[in-house]
Structures are given as structure tokens and as C-alpha cells.
């Protein structure tokens, strides 16, 4: 503990964590929104508060016990759901930045290099999107990188505490126990060779504590439908019909691991270039050069291929610059693997293998499912050792004839390109979350006034649809179903001929940035002169501006055959809270009265 507070870089890393947390806070909309799976987590937080114990929504797979408890606790103290939810996202962002910057800095990149790597990785579009959404993922990622740093520094007591918090968020944290397990096993192996080494008994304590926590959570958390469906599916992976799916996920996951590993190798090489120059092509030969060119080309092609294979949780992959950035990062990862390879840290390699097996068993293709694999590949590389680095007799400074100015120029160019892309995605995420907030306010008002029915909100986000339609789905068509998003079948939105959707009118100053901030307006709906205006509002977007949003309907006859009907005689309306007063009623009573 004393050594921890004597860390000379502690204040800088803590300040960086606070600033990154503020960066996330500033990107959040002015109200609580539901983008995707977050509606399940909000319901879990409400059940936790009302029951006085951790509770998981019936159709939510991760326990989310720690995140639900933290939100419930802050709400109990402040009576502000917005402060509770956004405060947890701020805390989680600070944790993950502190953990990753500390880990990278301790791995040899130094305080500044570690902070820069943390900023570039965590402000990437997928990581940033998940850090802005209230699920168990942000807090889990924070615990992951803190645990990785504590394992690297062999603080096993603190590791056990962080592991228990991470396991309470998501069951996949179980793979982290590979770190203390390998620490003890490797010490035993060294000792079996006749070498004198002190066995790290605290590492075994961390493993036992973690397994005990798993037993406690398994025994005390409420079993639910989602876990039964998902874990049941994992047990059926040997069926021939599912083998191609899981093999595909394993192949994609392996490529993602190598991508993170290669970028970790590159990060170490770039750090050397910055400090004292460094040959861009160490040990250059024709074979080596051809191998490097092949690796860069393959890495770029694989990154572009992955863009088409994954199911993306955000729209940044539609940006016109996304393919070029994918080519760049893939090529850089390939170059790192071949030109500046590193020996992996085997404890982190084992954790990577465990995460890869879990991803393969689950079989999902959403982009953020593979974030753990990228993180562990990066960690195994950063914590590893140099493979072919020539050093001076003292073993302290790389020997290289490459000029420092030229080397630093290469580093700056790469960093600035990635930083510019991340900033573009940051602005787009902010814009999109503000649009969702406006659309929810617009649609919720129309629902409460009775000018719109719940099945007509298919244009809204997955989370908002789930909030209104999941309960009906569970008690009707979804009874016993394995399709957790089956409520999407009820939606009846604009189909190009008739239906309901939203239009928006952005400020004129946005016209120069149309590719940054797309309006999402449907041209066919916008051109319809017979469209009825149901509601309109003016809402804040991008910190300093306001935009107008319109809810329009084109009437039509007949019933669409591609959707399931809703029996409104058996439908219970669950309004979505729009302010702290309504959130307070929801947290205390589970619902609040309003009318369709």
C-alpha cells in the first residue's frame, strides 16, 4: 500500500483518468436514453433498488450485480437517476483509463506512452460507444484493466477484490483467474528445476477467493430466462448444425487477438523510436522485407474483411473513412507482428485463450463481444519481452542508427491520424446519442397523448422498442423463446409506402459536415405531401446547437404481413421516464401512471 502511494506517476494517471471520465460525461445526452441492451440494465437497477439486493432482469444474461448496486446506492443518496447512471459511466471510464495507462506504463511504455495508448485504444469507435452506454460492460472493462495491472505488479490481494467486482458485473471475468493461477504454476515449475524461488501464496489466495465468489454469486443471484437460453446453447455446441458458426467466431476471435498483439508490438517499437530513434526495419534483409510487406498487406485485408463479418453496434463503420482506417490499423498490426515481434506474457496468453474459448462457445458476432480478445492480445504483447531488440552492453538503450527526428515524425503521423479518426467518431457518437434522446422525447410524448401506438415506434432504437414491447412479448409470443430480441417483430414503421417515422432539420452550419452528422432523413417520406405531422420538438445536439425533430405518418390501408399483431386489450403500457421525478417513481414502484 505504501509503495502504491509513492508511485511518482500516480497523480498524472489519476488526472488522466478524471479527464477521460469527463470526456465520456460530456458525450452523454442531457437525459437518460436507451440505445440497445441498456434497457435491461435499467430495469435490473430498478429491481435491485426495490428488492434491496442484486437482481437481474429475466432476459438479461450478465449478472450486472455490481453496476446495479452502485446505481441503486447513488440513487438512494441523491434521488437522481441521471446522476447515478451517468456517474457510474464516469467512474467506469476513469477506471478503465487508469488501469490501461498504468498497465501500459508499467510494461515499458512509460507514463506518457501508457496514457497515449490508453487514449487511442479507449477512444476508438466501438470502445467509446460501449463506454457511453449503461450496461455492465464499462464497469467490467474498468475492472479488467485494473486486474491486469495488479497482476502485472503482483498485488494479488487487490487483484482478488477487483476480480470479485468484475465477476459481479459479468461472468466472463472468470478467465482472469488464469493470471494468478499461472503465477503460482510458473513458480512451481521453476522450483522443480532446483532453483530457489518463493511461492506466491497470495496468488493462490486470489484464485480461491475468486472461485468462492463465483459459488456465492451462483447461489444468490436469481436464475433467469436469458442465462438459461445462452448457457443451454453453449452446452449444445457439439451439434453439427452449430459447429460452423462457432468455428467462424473462433477464427474471427483469433484474428482479433493477433491484431491486438501486433499493435502492442508496434506500441513498444514506437516508444523506442520516440525515446532514442530506432531502426524501422531491424535486421533488414530481402526475406524479412518481403515478409513485412506480406504481413502488412494481409493485416490490412483481414481488417477490411472483419468490417464485413462483424455486427456493428454503431454507425461509424458506415463513415467513408472507416475502410481506410481499417486498412491502416490492420497493416500496422501486421507490421508489428513481423518486424518487431515480442515474446508473449504466458499468464496473459492463458487469459486470452480462456476469453477466446468463451467467445467461441457463445457464438455471437457483435463487435464489442471481441473487445476482450483485443484487450487480452494487447496485454499479452505489452507485458511480454522483446524478441530481437539489440541492446547496449548495459542493456538499457536500443542501439540504432535511425535518426531520432525521423523516427519521431513517423510516430507523430500515425498518432495524429488515429487521433483525428477517433475525434471524428467521438463527435458522431455524441450527435447520435443526442438524436436518440430527442427521438425518445418526441415519441414518448406522442405515445402518452395517444396519437401513436407502441407498434408504430419501429423507427426508434432497439432499447426503446424493448422498453415498451418486451413485457408483452415475454407473456405472449416470447414465452419460452430463445430469441431475446423477438419483440422487434411487432414493429410497423415506415416501409417506403406507408407508416410512421421521424424527420429532422439540422442547423445550417452542419451542412459542411454532412458526412460527420448524417440527418438520417428518409427521402421518400420527406417528399410525401400527404404525410401527417403528429408531433415536433426542438432539442439540443452537439453541446452548442439545437435541431428540430418531426414525427410524421403516411396513412395507408391493410395489415403488413411481415409483422406480428398486438392485442391491445391485453397490452399494458409502460411509459419511459423522461426526468428525475419519473425515474424516482419508476425506481420506487416499477412504473408510473400515464395514459395512452
N, C-alpha and C positions, 0 to 999 in steps of 0.2 A: 504493500500500500504506500509506504514512504517513497519507494522507488518510482511508483506511478506519478505521484505529485511532484517529484523532482525532474520529471521529463521536461527538457528545455523547450520542446516543440508543442507541449500540451496546450498552452494558451492560443497558439496560432491555429492548431487543428480545431480547438473548441470554437474559436471565432469563425473559422471557415464553415463549421457545422451550423452555427447560428445563421450565417449569411445564406447558406444553401437552403436552410429551412424557410427563411424569409422569401427566397426565390420561389419556392413552392407555394407559400402562402399567397404571394402576390398573383400567382397564376390561377388561383381558385376563384370561382364565381362568387358574387356577392351573397348568394343564398346556397343552401344545401341542394344538390341535384343528385339525380340517379342516372348514371350513364350506362351501366352494364350490370355486372353481378352485385354491385353495391347495394341494391335494394334489399337483397337477402341479408346483408351485414347490418343495415339499419334496423331491420326487423329483429335480428338477433340481439342487437344492443338494447332495443326496447324490451324484449323478453327478459334479458338479463337484469335490467333495472327493476322491472315489475316483480320478478321472482326472487330477487336478492341473491342470485347465484348465476354462474355462467350457463348460458343456454344457447343452443344452435338452432337456427331456422330449419324446419323439416326438409327443405330442398337445398340446403347449403352443405357442401361436403367438408370444407375445413372447419375445425373446431372454432377458431376465432375467439377463444375464451379470453385471452389477454387483451385484445383490442376492444372487445365488447365490455369487459370490466373497466378498462381505462375510460372509455366514453361514458359509461354509466356513472363512474365516480366523479368525473369532471362535471357532468350534468347535474348530479346531486348537489354539488357545491355551488355551481354558478347559475343553474336553471337555464343555461343557454346551450342548446343543441349545436348551434353553429360553432361556438367556441370549443365545444367538446370534440366535434368531428374534425374541424379544421386544425384544432390544437394538436390532435393526435397525428394528423398528416405532417404538421410542422415538426413535431417530436421525431417521427419516424424518418423524415428526410434528414434531420440533423444526425440521427443515429447512424444511418447508412453512410453518410458522408464522412463522419468521424471514423467509423470502422474501416472503410475502404482507404481513406487517406492515411490512417495510422498503419494499416497493413502494408500498403504500397511503400510508405516511407521507411518502415522497418525492414522491408525486403531489399533495400538498397537504392531506392529512387530518391531518398531524402525528403525533407518536409515539403519543399516546393513541388518537386516532381510527383510526390504522392498526392498532393492536393490537386494538381493539374490532371492527373489520371482520373481521380475521383470525379472531378467536374466534367470531364469529357465523357466518361462512361455513364454517369448518372443523369446527365442532361441529354443523352441520346433519346430519340423519339419514343421508343417503347418503354424504357425505364422511366422517363419523365411522365408519360401518360399514366402508368401504374402508380407512381408516387402521388399523383393528383387525385386518384380515385379511392374512396373509402372502402377498402377490403382488408383482408388480413395480410396482403402482400407487402405493403410498405413497412409495417412493423416487423414482419418476418425477415425482410431483407436487411433491416437495421440490425436485428439480432444475428443474422447470418454473418455479416461482415465484422461485427464486434466479436463474435465467437471465433472467426478465423484469425483475427488479430490477437486475441487472448491465447489461442492455441499456438500461434507463432511465437509468442513471448512466454509460453508455458505457464500462464496464470490459470491453472486448472480449477481452482476454487471459483473464481469469477466466471470461468467458462461454463461451469455447471449451472450457475444462476442464469446466465444469458441463454443457455440451451433450454432450460425449463420454460423460460418466457417464450422463446421461439417455437418450442413444441406446442405450447398452448395456443399459438397462433395457427400453425399448420403442421399436420402430421409428418410432412416430408422432412422436417428438421431431424428426424431420426437418423438420417445419413451422416449428420455431423459427428456422431459418436465414433466415426472412423478416425477422427483426429486424435483424441486421447487414447483410443484403442491401439492405433499404430505407434504412438509414442511409447507405450508400455511394451508392446511386442518387439519393437526395434531395439529397445534397451535389453530385453531378454536375449535377443539374437546376438547382440554384441557381447553380452556376458557369457553366452555359451561358447564363444570363441576364446575365452580365457582372459578377456580384457576386464579391467576393473571399472565398473560403472554403477552409479546409484540408480536403483529402480525408481521411476516416477510414480509412487503410490498414489499421489494426488490425481494422476490421470485415471487410474482405476476407480478412484472415488467419484470422478466426474462421470464415468461410464455407468457405475452402479446407480448414482443419483439420477441420471437421465433415464435409465430403464425403469427405476422406481416411479419417476414422474409419469412415464408412459402408462404404467399399470394404473396409477391413480386417476389419470385423465380418462383412460378407457373405462374405468369402473364408475366414474362420477358424471361424465358428460352424457347428455341424453342421446340415445341412438336415434337416427333419423333416416328418412327415406333415401336421401341423396347418397349417404355413406353406404347404405345397403346396396344401392344400384351400382355405384362406382367400384366398391371393393368386391362386389359379386362379379362384376365384369372382369376385374383383374384376375379372379380365380378361374376364368374361362378362356384365358389366352391360348391355351393349348389347342383350342378348337381350330380346325383347318381354315374355317372361314375368316378368322381374325388374325391369323399369322401374317399375312401380307401387310395389314395395317400397322401392326406393332413392329414389324421389321422395318417398315418405312420410317416410323418415328425414331427407332434406334439409329438408323442411318443418318437421318437429319440431325439428331442429337449429337452424334459423334462428330459430324462436320462442324456443328456449333462449338463443341468443346475445343476442337483444333483451331477454330477461329479465335476464341478467347486466348488459347495458349500462344498462338502466333503473335497476337497483339501484345501479350505480356512480354514475349521475347523482344519485340520491337521497342517496347517502352524502355527496357533496360538498355538496349543499344542506343536509343535516342538520348537517354540520360548521360551515357558516356560521351556521346558526341558533344553535348552541351557543356559538359564539365572540362573536357580536355581534348576535344577533337575526337576522331575515331574513324577508322577506315570504313567507308560504306560497303566495301567488298573485301572482307578479311580473307586472306589466303586465296586470292583470286586465281583462277585457272579457267581454261575453256570449259571443262566439265562442270565446274562449280558455277560458272556464269550461266551456262545453258540450263542447269538445274534451277537456278534462281529465276530465270525468265519463265521457265515452265511452271514453277511454283506460283509466281505472280499471276500468270495467265489462268492457271487452274483455280487459284483463290478468288480471282475476280469473277470467273464464270460461275463458281459454286455460290458466291454471294448473290449473284443475279438470279441464279436458279432457285435459291432459298426464298427469295422475294415472292416467287410464283407458287411455292409449295405451302407456305405458312398461311394461316388465317389471321389476318392483322386486326388488332383491337383498335386501331386508329387510322386516320386518313392520310398520314404523312407519306405513306408508301405510294400514294397517288400523285405526289408532287413531281413536277417534271425533272427535278434534280435528284430524286431518290435513286434512280438506276445508276447515275454517275457516282454518287456517294457509296452505293453498294459495291461498285467496281473498285473504287479506291480502297475501301476498308478491307475487302476481300483480298486485293492484291497486296496490301500492306501485311495482312496476316500471313499470306503465303511467303512473302519475303522474310518475315520474322522467323518462320519455321525453318527455312533453308539456310539463310545467311547468318543468322545469329541464334542458333538453337541453344536451348538450356536443358539441363537435366531436371526432371520434374521433382517436386517435393512429394514423396510417396504417400504421406498421410493425406495430403490434399488430392492426390490422384485417386486414392481409395474412396474418398468422399465423392469425387467426380463420378466414379464408377457406380456408386450407390444411387446417386441422383439420376444417372443415365438409365439404370435399370427401372427405377420408379417411373420415369417418363415413358419408357417403352411399355411398361405394364399398363399405364393409364391410357396411352394411345391418342392423346389429344394433340391438335396441331396449331393451337393458338400461339401467337408469338411469345407471349410472356411465360408460357409453360417452359420455354427453353432458356429463360433468363438465368435460372440457377446453373444450368450447364455452362453457359458462357462465363458466369462468375467463377465457378469452380475451375474451369480451364485457365482463366486468367490468374487465379490464386495459385494453382499448381505451378504455373510458369514463373510468376513473380517471386515465389518463395523458393524456387529451385536454385540450381547453381549454373554458372557459365560453362558452356561446353567447349568452346575453342578460343577463349579470350586469352591472348598473350599478355603477360604482366611483367612489370619490372622486378628486379631481384627482391625488393621489399614486399612485393605483392599488393601494392596499393594503387598504382596508377597505370591505366592501359597504355601500352606502347603503340603509337600510331603516327604516321607521317601526315595524315589528313589534316588540313588547316582547320583551326577552331572556328573561324568566321564562316567558312563554307559549311561546316557541319551544323552550326547553329542556324544558318539560313534554311537548311533542309528541315530542321526541327520546327522552326517558326512557320514555314509554309504549310506543313502537314497540320500543325495545331490550329492555325488560323482557318484553314479550310473546314476542318471538323467543327471548330467553334462556331463558325458562321452558319453551317448547316444546323447545328443544334439550336442556335438562336432563332433561326427561321422556324424550326419545329416548335420551339417554346412559344413563340408568338401565335402560331397556328393553334396549338393546344389551348391557349388562353382564349382565343377567338371562338373556337368550337365549344368550349365549356360555357362561355357566356351565351352563345346561341342556344345551347340546351337549356340553360336557366330561363332564358326568355320564352322559349317554346313551351316549357313546363308551366310557367306562369300564365301564358296565353291559353293553353289547352285546359289547364285546371279551372280557370275562370269560366271557360265555355262549358265544361262538364257540370260545374256547380249551378250554372244558370239554366241548364237543360237544353242548350242549343246543340249539344254534341253528345253522342253516346260512346261508352268506352270502346266498343269495337271499331270506332271510326278514328282512333288515335294511332293507327299503324305507322304513321309517318314519324312518330316520336321514338325516343331512344329505347333500347331493349329493356333497360332498368325501369323506365316509366311505364312501359307496357306491362312488365311483370308486376309492378306495384298494384296495378288495377285489375289485372286479369288472372294472376296466378292462383288466388284463392278459389275462384270459380273453376279453374282448370283442375286443381287438385281434387275437388269434390265431384267432378263430372268426368270429362274425357281423360284426365290425367291420373285417375285412380289406379295405382299400381303400375303406372307407366315408367319407363326408363328415360323418357325424353324430358329433361329438366326445363327445356325451353319450348315445350309444346304449346304454350299459350299463344305463341306467335301465329298459330293457325286461325285465331279468331279475328285477326285484323282485317279491316276492309277500308283501306286508304285509297288514295288517288291511283288509278290504274291506267291512266292515259286517256280515258273516255269519261269517266265519272268518278266521284269520290271526293275526299277531303284531304287537304294538305296545307302547309304554311308557305308563305312568300315573305321575303324580307327586302328592305331598302336600306342599303348601307350608305354612310356618308360619302360625299363626292370625293373626298380626299383618299378614299380607299381604291379608287379606280386605277391608280398607278400600281396597286399591289393586288390585282385580281387573282394572280396565281398563288399569292400568300393566303388570301382570305376569300375563298370562293363563296358566292352567295347561296349556293345550293337551290336556287330557284328552278322550278320546272318550267321550261319554256312553253310547253303545251298548255299548262294550267294558267300561266301568266297571260297567254294570248286569248283565253276564253272570255268572251264578253258576257256570257251568261253565268259566270261564277258568282255565287252569293258570298258577301262578306259577313262572316259570323262574329269575328272579334278582331281587335287590333290593340297593340300596345307599343310604347316606346321604352326600350330597355338599354342599360349600359353595356358596352362591349369594349374590350381592349383598353381598360383603365380610364381613358380620357374622352371617349366618344359614345354616341348613342345611335341606335338603329331602330327602324320601325319594322314591326312584325305583323303579318296579316294572316288570319285563319280563313280560308276560303273553301267553298264546297260547290261542286258542279253536280246538280241533281240528275238522277237517272233512274230508270225502272229496272226491275228484275233483281234476282239474287245471284251473287257471284258464286260459282260452283267451286272455286279454289279456296274457300274458307269455310270454317265451321260456324254454325249459328249459335247465338247465345239466347238462352231463355231468361228474359229479364224479369219474369215473375219469380224466378229462383236466384236472382243475382243480388248480391249485397255490395253496395258502393263503399269503397274505402278511399276517402279523399287523401291526396298527398299534401302534407303540411307545407305551408308557404312561409311561415315565420316562426319565431321562437315560442309565441303563445300556442300556436297549433302543435308545434313539436312537443311542448310541455304536456299538452293534453294527450298526444299520442304516447309519449313515454309513460305517462301515469295510467292511462286507461286502454291503450291499444288502438283507439280510434277516436274520432270526434264527430259530432253530428253536423251534417250539412245536407243539402238536398240536391238531387239531380235536376 
